[in-house]
C-alpha cells in the first residue's frame, strides 16, 4: 500500500504547479501527486511506497519552490 506524504509549500497557482510538474512526474509519476492551491498552506500530497520526504523536498526545490513536511498534531 502506498503511503501519503504531505508537505506545506509555496506553490501558489496553476502556473507554479506547471513549473513543478516535470520534476514531480519524473520522481513520483503522473497521477501520484497533487497540490491543493485552495488552502492557505498549499498542501502537496505525494503517494509512493519508495520515496521519502527528502526526495520530494529536493524535487520541489529543483523546480524553485519550497516544501516542508506536514506534522500531524500529537494525539492527547
PyMOL Python script that loads the backbone (N, CA, C, O; Angstrom):
from pymol import cmd

cmd.read_pdbstr("""\
ATOM      1  N   UNK A   1       0.839  -1.189   0.000  1.00  0.00           N
ATOM      2  CA  UNK A   1       0.000   0.000   0.000  1.00  0.00           C
ATOM      3  C   UNK A   1       0.884   1.252   0.000  1.00  0.00           C
ATOM      4  O   UNK A   1       1.861   1.335   0.743  1.00  0.00           O
ATOM      5  N   UNK A   2       0.534   2.193  -0.819  1.00  0.00           N
ATOM      6  CA  UNK A   2       1.325   3.417  -0.916  1.00  0.00           C
ATOM      7  C   UNK A   2       1.054   4.323   0.277  1.00  0.00           C
ATOM      8  O   UNK A   2      -0.078   4.453   0.741  1.00  0.00           O
ATOM      9  N   UNK A   3       2.126   4.944   0.759  1.00  0.00           N
ATOM     10  CA  UNK A   3       1.967   5.917   1.836  1.00  0.00           C
ATOM     11  C   UNK A   3       1.741   7.292   1.238  1.00  0.00           C
ATOM     12  O   UNK A   3       2.159   7.570   0.114  1.00  0.00           O
ATOM     13  N   UNK A   4       1.081   8.145   1.993  1.00  0.00           N
ATOM     14  CA  UNK A   4       0.851   9.530   1.570  1.00  0.00           C
ATOM     15  C   UNK A   4       1.807  10.435   2.318  1.00  0.00           C
ATOM     16  O   UNK A   4       1.825  10.451   3.549  1.00  0.00           O
ATOM     17  N   UNK A   5       2.592  11.181   1.581  1.00  0.00           N
ATOM     18  CA  UNK A   5       3.486  12.176   2.163  1.00  0.00           C
ATOM     19  C   UNK A   5       2.872  13.539   1.893  1.00  0.00           C
ATOM     20  O   UNK A   5       2.507  13.837   0.756  1.00  0.00           O
ATOM     21  N   UNK A   6       2.753  14.372   2.923  1.00  0.00           N
ATOM     22  CA  UNK A   6       2.136  15.694   2.771  1.00  0.00           C
ATOM     23  C   UNK A   6       3.137  16.774   3.149  1.00  0.00           C
ATOM     24  O   UNK A   6       3.922  16.633   4.087  1.00  0.00           O
ATOM     25  N   UNK A   7       3.079  17.871   2.375  1.00  0.00           N
ATOM     26  CA  UNK A   7       4.010  18.978   2.556  1.00  0.00           C
ATOM     27  C   UNK A   7       3.280  20.305   2.448  1.00  0.00           C
ATOM     28  O   UNK A   7       2.378  20.466   1.626  1.00  0.00           O
ATOM     29  N   UNK A   8       3.679  21.254   3.284  1.00  0.00           N
ATOM     30  CA  UNK A   8       3.263  22.641   3.103  1.00  0.00           C
ATOM     31  C   UNK A   8       4.241  23.238   2.097  1.00  0.00           C
ATOM     32  O   UNK A   8       5.449  23.026   2.203  1.00  0.00           O
ATOM     33  N   UNK A   9       3.721  23.984   1.122  1.00  0.00           N
ATOM     34  CA  UNK A   9       4.584  24.509   0.057  1.00  0.00           C
ATOM     35  C   UNK A   9       4.294  25.979  -0.207  1.00  0.00           C
ATOM     36  O   UNK A   9       3.378  26.565   0.370  1.00  0.00           O
ATOM     37  N   UNK A  10       5.092  26.557  -1.088  1.00  0.00           N
ATOM     38  CA  UNK A  10       4.828  27.904  -1.593  1.00  0.00           C
ATOM     39  C   UNK A  10       4.422  27.848  -3.069  1.00  0.00           C
ATOM     40  O   UNK A  10       4.648  28.797  -3.820  1.00  0.00           O
ATOM     41  N   UNK A  11       3.823  26.730  -3.473  1.00  0.00           N
ATOM     42  CA  UNK A  11       3.285  26.554  -4.825  1.00  0.00           C
ATOM     43  C   UNK A  11       1.890  27.170  -4.819  1.00  0.00           C
ATOM     44  O   UNK A  11       0.943  26.557  -4.326  1.00  0.00           O
ATOM     45  N   UNK A  12       1.757  28.389  -5.368  1.00  0.00           N
ATOM     46  CA  UNK A  12       0.567  29.202  -5.139  1.00  0.00           C
ATOM     47  C   UNK A  12      -0.486  29.183  -6.237  1.00  0.00           C
ATOM     48  O   UNK A  12      -1.642  29.508  -5.968  1.00  0.00           O
ATOM     49  N   UNK A  13      -0.131  28.815  -7.463  1.00  0.00           N
ATOM     50  CA  UNK A  13      -1.094  28.934  -8.563  1.00  0.00           C
ATOM     51  C   UNK A  13      -0.851  27.821  -9.578  1.00  0.00           C
ATOM     52  O   UNK A  13       0.090  27.038  -9.446  1.00  0.00           O
ATOM     53  N   UNK A  14      -1.704  27.762 -10.583  1.00  0.00           N
ATOM     54  CA  UNK A  14      -1.558  26.726 -11.606  1.00  0.00           C
ATOM     55  C   UNK A  14      -0.266  26.902 -12.411  1.00  0.00           C
ATOM     56  O   UNK A  14       0.300  25.924 -12.900  1.00  0.00           O
ATOM     57  N   UNK A  15       0.195  28.131 -12.546  1.00  0.00           N
ATOM     58  CA  UNK A  15       1.477  28.360 -13.204  1.00  0.00           C
ATOM     59  C   UNK A  15       2.619  27.746 -12.409  1.00  0.00           C
ATOM     60  O   UNK A  15       3.552  27.180 -12.978  1.00  0.00           O
ATOM     61  N   UNK A  16       2.536  27.863 -11.089  1.00  0.00           N
ATOM     62  CA  UNK A  16       3.543  27.252 -10.216  1.00  0.00           C
ATOM     63  C   UNK A  16       3.473  25.727 -10.303  1.00  0.00           C
ATOM     64  O   UNK A  16       4.500  25.050 -10.354  1.00  0.00           O
ATOM     65  N   UNK A  17       2.249  25.198 -10.320  1.00  0.00           N
ATOM     66  CA  UNK A  17       2.069  23.747 -10.450  1.00  0.00           C
ATOM     67  C   UNK A  17       2.717  23.277 -11.749  1.00  0.00           C
ATOM     68  O   UNK A  17       3.379  22.240 -11.777  1.00  0.00           O
ATOM     69  N   UNK A  18       2.528  24.034 -12.814  1.00  0.00           N
ATOM     70  CA  UNK A  18       3.130  23.674 -14.106  1.00  0.00           C
ATOM     71  C   UNK A  18       4.652  23.608 -14.007  1.00  0.00           C
ATOM     72  O   UNK A  18       5.283  22.769 -14.650  1.00  0.00           O
ATOM     73  N   UNK A  19       5.242  24.498 -13.200  1.00  0.00           N
ATOM     74  CA  UNK A  19       6.697  24.515 -13.061  1.00  0.00           C
ATOM     75  C   UNK A  19       7.231  23.292 -12.324  1.00  0.00           C
ATOM     76  O   UNK A  19       8.346  22.853 -12.607  1.00  0.00           O
ATOM     77  N   UNK A  20       6.471  22.732 -11.392  1.00  0.00           N
ATOM     78  CA  UNK A  20       6.935  21.557 -10.647  1.00  0.00           C
ATOM     79  C   UNK A  20       6.506  20.245 -11.286  1.00  0.00           C
ATOM     80  O   UNK A  20       6.984  19.180 -10.896  1.00  0.00           O
ATOM     81  N   UNK A  21       5.609  20.312 -12.265  1.00  0.00           N
ATOM     82  CA  UNK A  21       5.044  19.095 -12.849  1.00  0.00           C
ATOM     83  C   UNK A  21       6.099  18.137 -13.387  1.00  0.00           C
ATOM     84  O   UNK A  21       6.048  16.946 -13.081  1.00  0.00           O
ATOM     85  N   UNK A  22       7.040  18.612 -14.168  1.00  0.00           N
ATOM     86  CA  UNK A  22       8.016  17.691 -14.751  1.00  0.00           C
ATOM     87  C   UNK A  22       8.867  17.017 -13.673  1.00  0.00           C
ATOM     88  O   UNK A  22       9.151  15.822 -13.760  1.00  0.00           O
ATOM     89  N   UNK A  23       9.270  17.778 -12.663  1.00  0.00           N
ATOM     90  CA  UNK A  23      10.083  17.197 -11.586  1.00  0.00           C
ATOM     91  C   UNK A  23       9.302  16.129 -10.818  1.00  0.00           C
ATOM     92  O   UNK A  23       9.813  15.039 -10.561  1.00  0.00           O
ATOM     93  N   UNK A  24       8.062  16.453 -10.456  1.00  0.00           N
ATOM     94  CA  UNK A  24       7.271  15.503  -9.660  1.00  0.00           C
ATOM     95  C   UNK A  24       6.788  14.320 -10.491  1.00  0.00           C
ATOM     96  O   UNK A  24       6.707  13.203  -9.980  1.00  0.00           O
ATOM     97  N   UNK A  25       6.469  14.544 -11.754  1.00  0.00           N
ATOM     98  CA  UNK A  25       6.085  13.416 -12.607  1.00  0.00           C
ATOM     99  C   UNK A  25       7.241  12.446 -12.781  1.00  0.00           C
ATOM    100  O   UNK A  25       7.055  11.230 -12.748  1.00  0.00           O
ATOM    101  N   UNK A  26       8.440  12.997 -12.969  1.00  0.00           N
ATOM    102  CA  UNK A  26       9.620  12.148 -13.129  1.00  0.00           C
ATOM    103  C   UNK A  26       9.917  11.371 -11.853  1.00  0.00           C
ATOM    104  O   UNK A  26      10.281  10.196 -11.913  1.00  0.00           O
ATOM    105  N   UNK A  27       9.766  12.009 -10.713  1.00  0.00           N
ATOM    106  CA  UNK A  27      10.095  11.378  -9.439  1.00  0.00           C
ATOM    107  C   UNK A  27       9.008  10.421  -8.964  1.00  0.00           C
ATOM    108  O   UNK A  27       9.292   9.268  -8.641  1.00  0.00           O
ATOM    109  N   UNK A  28       7.772  10.890  -8.921  1.00  0.00           N
ATOM    110  CA  UNK A  28       6.687  10.113  -8.321  1.00  0.00           C
ATOM    111  C   UNK A  28       5.773   9.458  -9.350  1.00  0.00           C
ATOM    112  O   UNK A  28       5.107   8.465  -9.055  1.00  0.00           O
ATOM    113  N   UNK A  29       5.745  10.013 -10.550  1.00  0.00           N
ATOM    114  CA  UNK A  29       4.836   9.511 -11.575  1.00  0.00           C
ATOM    115  C   UNK A  29       3.592  10.380 -11.661  1.00  0.00           C
ATOM    116  O   UNK A  29       3.093  10.881 -10.653  1.00  0.00           O
ATOM    117  N   UNK A  30       3.104  10.547 -12.877  1.00  0.00           N
ATOM    118  CA  UNK A  30       1.875  11.317 -13.076  1.00  0.00           C
ATOM    119  C   UNK A  30       0.749  10.640 -12.304  1.00  0.00           C
ATOM    120  O   UNK A  30       0.740   9.419 -12.150  1.00  0.00           O
ATOM    121  N   UNK A  31      -0.179  11.423 -11.829  1.00  0.00           N
ATOM    122  CA  UNK A  31      -1.342  10.938 -11.072  1.00  0.00           C
ATOM    123  C   UNK A  31      -0.984  10.452  -9.671  1.00  0.00           C
ATOM    124  O   UNK A  31      -1.848   9.935  -8.964  1.00  0.00           O
ATOM    125  N   UNK A  32       0.278  10.609  -9.257  1.00  0.00           N
ATOM    126  CA  UNK A  32       0.685  10.163  -7.919  1.00  0.00           C
ATOM    127  C   UNK A  32       0.912  11.336  -6.970  1.00  0.00           C
ATOM    128  O   UNK A  32       1.359  11.151  -5.838  1.00  0.00           O
ATOM    129  N   UNK A  33       0.603  12.534  -7.435  1.00  0.00           N
ATOM    130  CA  UNK A  33       0.792  13.719  -6.597  1.00  0.00           C
ATOM    131  C   UNK A  33      -0.235  14.771  -6.983  1.00  0.00           C
ATOM    132  O   UNK A  33      -0.770  14.771  -8.092  1.00  0.00           O
ATOM    133  N   UNK A  34      -0.496  15.677  -6.030  1.00  0.00           N
ATOM    134  CA  UNK A  34      -1.375  16.812  -6.299  1.00  0.00           C
ATOM    135  C   UNK A  34      -1.061  17.924  -5.310  1.00  0.00           C
ATOM    136  O   UNK A  34      -0.581  17.674  -4.205  1.00  0.00           O
ATOM    137  N   UNK A  35      -1.340  19.152  -5.724  1.00  0.00           N
ATOM    138  CA  UNK A  35      -1.171  20.316  -4.859  1.00  0.00           C
ATOM    139  C   UNK A  35      -2.546  20.957  -4.696  1.00  0.00           C
ATOM    140  O   UNK A  35      -3.224  21.257  -5.678  1.00  0.00           O
ATOM    141  N   UNK A  36      -2.945  21.162  -3.448  1.00  0.00           N
ATOM    142  CA  UNK A  36      -4.201  21.858  -3.177  1.00  0.00           C
ATOM    143  C   UNK A  36      -3.880  23.337  -3.021  1.00  0.00           C
ATOM    144  O   UNK A  36      -3.517  23.786  -1.934  1.00  0.00           O
ATOM    145  N   UNK A  37      -4.012  24.094  -4.109  1.00  0.00           N
ATOM    146  CA  UNK A  37      -3.667  25.517  -4.074  1.00  0.00           C
ATOM    147  C   UNK A  37      -4.786  26.363  -3.465  1.00  0.00           C
ATOM    148  O   UNK A  37      -4.646  27.580  -3.346  1.00  0.00           O
ATOM    149  N   UNK A  38      -5.897  25.725  -3.076  1.00  0.00           N
ATOM    150  CA  UNK A  38      -7.006  26.472  -2.468  1.00  0.00           C
ATOM    151  C   UNK A  38      -6.842  26.636  -0.969  1.00  0.00           C
ATOM    152  O   UNK A  38      -7.568  27.418  -0.357  1.00  0.00           O
ATOM    153  N   UNK A  39      -5.901  25.916  -0.361  1.00  0.00           N
ATOM    154  CA  UNK A  39      -5.688  26.022   1.084  1.00  0.00           C
ATOM    155  C   UNK A  39      -4.551  27.000   1.370  1.00  0.00           C
ATOM    156  O   UNK A  39      -3.656  27.166   0.542  1.00  0.00           O
ATOM    157  N   UNK A  40      -4.578  27.644   2.532  1.00  0.00           N
ATOM    158  CA  UNK A  40      -3.506  28.604   2.860  1.00  0.00           C
ATOM    159  C   UNK A  40      -2.108  27.986   2.866  1.00  0.00           C
ATOM    160  O   UNK A  40      -1.139  28.661   2.519  1.00  0.00           O
ATOM    161  N   UNK A  41      -1.989  26.715   3.255  1.00  0.00           N
ATOM    162  CA  UNK A  41      -0.661  26.096   3.332  1.00  0.00           C
ATOM    163  C   UNK A  41      -0.246  25.403   2.037  1.00  0.00           C
ATOM    164  O   UNK A  41       0.838  24.825   1.970  1.00  0.00           O
ATOM    165  N   UNK A  42      -1.110  25.453   0.987  1.00  0.00           N
ATOM    166  CA  UNK A  42      -0.774  24.915  -0.342  1.00  0.00           C
ATOM    167  C   UNK A  42      -0.197  23.505  -0.237  1.00  0.00           C
ATOM    168  O   UNK A  42       0.951  23.270  -0.613  1.00  0.00           O
ATOM    169  N   UNK A  43      -0.991  22.576   0.271  1.00  0.00           N
ATOM    170  CA  UNK A  43      -0.523  21.234   0.602  1.00  0.00           C
ATOM    171  C   UNK A  43      -0.279  20.383  -0.648  1.00  0.00           C
ATOM    172  O   UNK A  43      -1.153  20.219  -1.499  1.00  0.00           O
ATOM    173  N   UNK A  44       0.936  19.853  -0.724  1.00  0.00           N
ATOM    174  CA  UNK A  44       1.334  18.892  -1.744  1.00  0.00           C
ATOM    175  C   UNK A  44       1.193  17.502  -1.133  1.00  0.00           C
ATOM    176  O   UNK A  44       1.736  17.235  -0.061  1.00  0.00           O
ATOM    177  N   UNK A  45       0.471  16.621  -1.808  1.00  0.00           N
ATOM    178  CA  UNK A  45       0.325  15.234  -1.369  1.00  0.00           C
ATOM    179  C   UNK A  45       0.940  14.341  -2.430  1.00  0.00           C
ATOM    180  O   UNK A  45       0.615  14.446  -3.613  1.00  0.00           O
ATOM    181  N   UNK A  46       1.838  13.455  -1.993  1.00  0.00           N
ATOM    182  CA  UNK A  46       2.501  12.517  -2.892  1.00  0.00           C
ATOM    183  C   UNK A  46       2.223  11.110  -2.391  1.00  0.00           C
ATOM    184  O   UNK A  46       2.383  10.827  -1.203  1.00  0.00           O
ATOM    185  N   UNK A  47       1.807  10.229  -3.291  1.00  0.00           N
ATOM    186  CA  UNK A  47       1.571   8.824  -2.947  1.00  0.00           C
ATOM    187  C   UNK A  47       2.718   7.992  -3.496  1.00  0.00           C
ATOM    188  O   UNK A  47       2.985   7.997  -4.697  1.00  0.00           O
ATOM    189  N   UNK A  48       3.400   7.271  -2.595  1.00  0.00           N
ATOM    190  CA  UNK A  48       4.545   6.460  -3.018  1.00  0.00           C
ATOM    191  C   UNK A  48       4.862   5.418  -1.958  1.00  0.00           C
ATOM    192  O   UNK A  48       4.612   5.617  -0.770  1.00  0.00           O
ATOM    193  N   UNK A  49       5.416   4.303  -2.414  1.00  0.00           N
ATOM    194  CA  UNK A  49       5.900   3.310  -1.461  1.00  0.00           C
ATOM    195  C   UNK A  49       7.425   3.280  -1.418  1.00  0.00           C
ATOM    196  O   UNK A  49       8.011   2.479  -0.691  1.00  0.00           O
ATOM    197  N   UNK A  50       8.073   4.158  -2.203  1.00  0.00           N
ATOM    198  CA  UNK A  50       9.536   4.146  -2.239  1.00  0.00           C
ATOM    199  C   UNK A  50      10.179   5.493  -1.912  1.00  0.00           C
ATOM    200  O   UNK A  50      11.346   5.528  -1.523  1.00  0.00           O
ATOM    201  N   UNK A  51       9.461   6.587  -2.055  1.00  0.00           N
ATOM    202  CA  UNK A  51      10.051   7.911  -1.841  1.00  0.00           C
ATOM    203  C   UNK A  51       9.975   8.313  -0.374  1.00  0.00           C
ATOM    204  O   UNK A  51       9.113   7.849   0.373  1.00  0.00           O
ATOM    205  N   UNK A  52      10.896   9.186   0.020  1.00  0.00           N
ATOM    206  CA  UNK A  52      10.819   9.743   1.372  1.00  0.00           C
ATOM    207  C   UNK A  52      10.735  11.266   1.282  1.00  0.00           C
ATOM    208  O   UNK A  52      10.774  11.841   0.194  1.00  0.00           O
ATOM    209  N   UNK A  53      10.620  11.898   2.429  1.00  0.00           N
ATOM    210  CA  UNK A  53      10.447  13.350   2.472  1.00  0.00           C
ATOM    211  C   UNK A  53      11.578  14.083   1.746  1.00  0.00           C
ATOM    212  O   UNK A  53      11.328  15.041   1.014  1.00  0.00           O
ATOM    213  N   UNK A  54      12.804  13.639   1.946  1.00  0.00           N
ATOM    214  CA  UNK A  54      13.959  14.316   1.347  1.00  0.00           C
ATOM    215  C   UNK A  54      13.889  14.289  -0.183  1.00  0.00           C
ATOM    216  O   UNK A  54      14.247  15.270  -0.835  1.00  0.00           O
ATOM    217  N   UNK A  55      13.432  13.179  -0.754  1.00  0.00           N
ATOM    218  CA  UNK A  55      13.305  13.081  -2.209  1.00  0.00           C
ATOM    219  C   UNK A  55      12.358  14.145  -2.755  1.00  0.00           C
ATOM    220  O   UNK A  55      12.659  14.819  -3.740  1.00  0.00           O
ATOM    221  N   UNK A  56      11.205  14.283  -2.094  1.00  0.00           N
ATOM    222  CA  UNK A  56      10.190  15.230  -2.550  1.00  0.00           C
ATOM    223  C   UNK A  56      10.674  16.664  -2.362  1.00  0.00           C
ATOM    224  O   UNK A  56      10.532  17.493  -3.261  1.00  0.00           O
ATOM    225  N   UNK A  57      11.238  16.953  -1.207  1.00  0.00           N
ATOM    226  CA  UNK A  57      11.735  18.305  -0.922  1.00  0.00           C
ATOM    227  C   UNK A  57      12.779  18.711  -1.961  1.00  0.00           C
ATOM    228  O   UNK A  57      12.777  19.850  -2.428  1.00  0.00           O
ATOM    229  N   UNK A  58      13.670  17.786  -2.325  1.00  0.00           N
ATOM    230  CA  UNK A  58      14.708  18.084  -3.318  1.00  0.00           C
ATOM    231  C   UNK A  58      14.095  18.350  -4.694  1.00  0.00           C
ATOM    232  O   UNK A  58      14.540  19.260  -5.394  1.00  0.00           O
ATOM    233  N   UNK A  59      13.094  17.582  -5.093  1.00  0.00           N
ATOM    234  CA  UNK A  59      12.462  17.779  -6.402  1.00  0.00           C
ATOM    235  C   UNK A  59      11.742  19.120  -6.462  1.00  0.00           C
ATOM    236  O   UNK A  59      11.821  19.826  -7.468  1.00  0.00           O
ATOM    237  N   UNK A  60      11.042  19.472  -5.392  1.00  0.00           N
ATOM    238  CA  UNK A  60      10.334  20.752  -5.343  1.00  0.00           C
ATOM    239  C   UNK A  60      11.339  21.900  -5.372  1.00  0.00           C
ATOM    240  O   UNK A  60      11.118  22.899  -6.056  1.00  0.00           O
ATOM    241  N   UNK A  61      12.443  21.765  -4.634  1.00  0.00           N
ATOM    242  CA  UNK A  61      13.478  22.803  -4.614  1.00  0.00           C
ATOM    243  C   UNK A  61      14.123  22.957  -5.993  1.00  0.00           C
ATOM    244  O   UNK A  61      14.440  24.073  -6.407  1.00  0.00           O
ATOM    245  N   UNK A  62      14.318  21.851  -6.700  1.00  0.00           N
ATOM    246  CA  UNK A  62      14.912  21.901  -8.038  1.00  0.00           C
ATOM    247  C   UNK A  62      14.040  22.722  -8.990  1.00  0.00           C
ATOM    248  O   UNK A  62      14.543  23.346  -9.924  1.00  0.00           O
ATOM    249  N   UNK A  63      12.724  22.712  -8.739  1.00  0.00           N
ATOM    250  CA  UNK A  63      11.795  23.493  -9.558  1.00  0.00           C
ATOM    251  C   UNK A  63      11.667  24.934  -9.069  1.00  0.00           C
ATOM    252  O   UNK A  63      10.956  25.735  -9.677  1.00  0.00           O
ATOM    253  N   UNK A  64      12.357  25.271  -7.965  1.00  0.00           N
ATOM    254  CA  UNK A  64      12.370  26.650  -7.488  1.00  0.00           C
ATOM    255  C   UNK A  64      11.380  26.967  -6.382  1.00  0.00           C
ATOM    256  O   UNK A  64      11.086  28.135  -6.127  1.00  0.00           O
ATOM    257  N   UNK A  65      10.864  25.938  -5.722  1.00  0.00           N
ATOM    258  CA  UNK A  65       9.885  26.143  -4.653  1.00  0.00           C
ATOM    259  C   UNK A  65      10.366  25.471  -3.374  1.00  0.00           C
ATOM    260  O   UNK A  65      11.371  24.760  -3.370  1.00  0.00           O
ATOM    261  N   UNK A  66       9.634  25.707  -2.291  1.00  0.00           N
ATOM    262  CA  UNK A  66       9.997  25.079  -1.022  1.00  0.00           C
ATOM    263  C   UNK A  66       8.871  24.175  -0.554  1.00  0.00           C
ATOM    264  O   UNK A  66       7.702  24.381  -0.881  1.00  0.00           O
ATOM    265  N   UNK A  67       9.251  23.170   0.218  1.00  0.00           N
ATOM    266  CA  UNK A  67       8.289  22.230   0.791  1.00  0.00           C
ATOM    267  C   UNK A  67       8.778  21.815   2.162  1.00  0.00           C
ATOM    268  O   UNK A  67       9.972  21.594   2.365  1.00  0.00           O
ATOM    269  N   UNK A  68       7.850  21.710   3.107  1.00  0.00           N
ATOM    270  CA  UNK A  68       8.167  21.258   4.459  1.00  0.00           C
ATOM    271  C   UNK A  68       7.129  20.214   4.855  1.00  0.00           C
ATOM    272  O   UNK A  68       5.934  20.416   4.641  1.00  0.00           O
ATOM    273  N   UNK A  69       7.575  19.105   5.428  1.00  0.00           N
ATOM    274  CA  UNK A  69       6.623  18.061   5.793  1.00  0.00           C
ATOM    275  C   UNK A  69       5.536  18.587   6.732  1.00  0.00           C
ATOM    276  O   UNK A  69       5.804  19.375   7.640  1.00  0.00           O
ATOM    277  N   UNK A  70       4.312  18.136   6.494  1.00  0.00           N
ATOM    278  CA  UNK A  70       3.205  18.458   7.395  1.00  0.00           C
ATOM    279  C   UNK A  70       3.370  17.570   8.621  1.00  0.00           C
ATOM    280  O   UNK A  70       3.510  16.352   8.511  1.00  0.00           O
ATOM    281  N   UNK A  71       3.351  18.198   9.782  1.00  0.00           N
ATOM    282  CA  UNK A  71       3.490  17.451  11.029  1.00  0.00           C
ATOM    283  C   UNK A  71       2.107  17.298  11.637  1.00  0.00           C
ATOM    284  O   UNK A  71       1.442  18.281  11.962  1.00  0.00           O
ATOM    285  N   UNK A  72       1.683  16.040  11.787  1.00  0.00           N
ATOM    286  CA  UNK A  72       0.394  15.779  12.416  1.00  0.00           C
ATOM    287  C   UNK A  72       0.491  16.107  13.893  1.00  0.00           C
ATOM    288  O   UNK A  72       1.495  15.792  14.532  1.00  0.00           O
ATOM    289  N   UNK A  73      -0.553  16.743  14.453  1.00  0.00           N
ATOM    290  CA  UNK A  73      -0.526  17.035  15.885  1.00  0.00           C
ATOM    291  C   UNK A  73      -0.495  15.740  16.690  1.00  0.00           C
ATOM    292  O   UNK A  73      -1.054  14.721  16.282  1.00  0.00           O
ATOM    293  N   UNK A  74       0.158  15.801  17.820  1.00  0.00           N
ATOM    294  CA  UNK A  74       0.245  14.642  18.700  1.00  0.00           C
ATOM    295  C   UNK A  74      -1.115  14.434  19.373  1.00  0.00           C
ATOM    296  O   UNK A  74      -1.650  15.359  19.984  1.00  0.00           O
ATOM    297  N   UNK A  75      -1.682  13.211  19.262  1.00  0.00           N
ATOM    298  CA  UNK A  75      -2.982  12.992  19.913  1.00  0.00           C
ATOM    299  C   UNK A  75      -2.851  13.079  21.427  1.00  0.00           C
ATOM    300  O   UNK A  75      -1.832  12.705  22.008  1.00  0.00           O
ATOM    301  N   UNK A  76      -3.906  13.580  22.041  1.00  0.00           N
ATOM    302  CA  UNK A  76      -3.843  13.729  23.517  1.00  0.00           C
ATOM    303  C   UNK A  76      -4.688  12.698  24.197  1.00  0.00           C
ATOM    304  O   UNK A  76      -4.757  12.669  25.425  1.00  0.00           O
TER     305      UNK A  76
END
""", "prot")
cmd.dss("prot")
cmd.show_as("cartoon", "prot")
cmd.util.cbc("prot")
cmd.orient("prot")
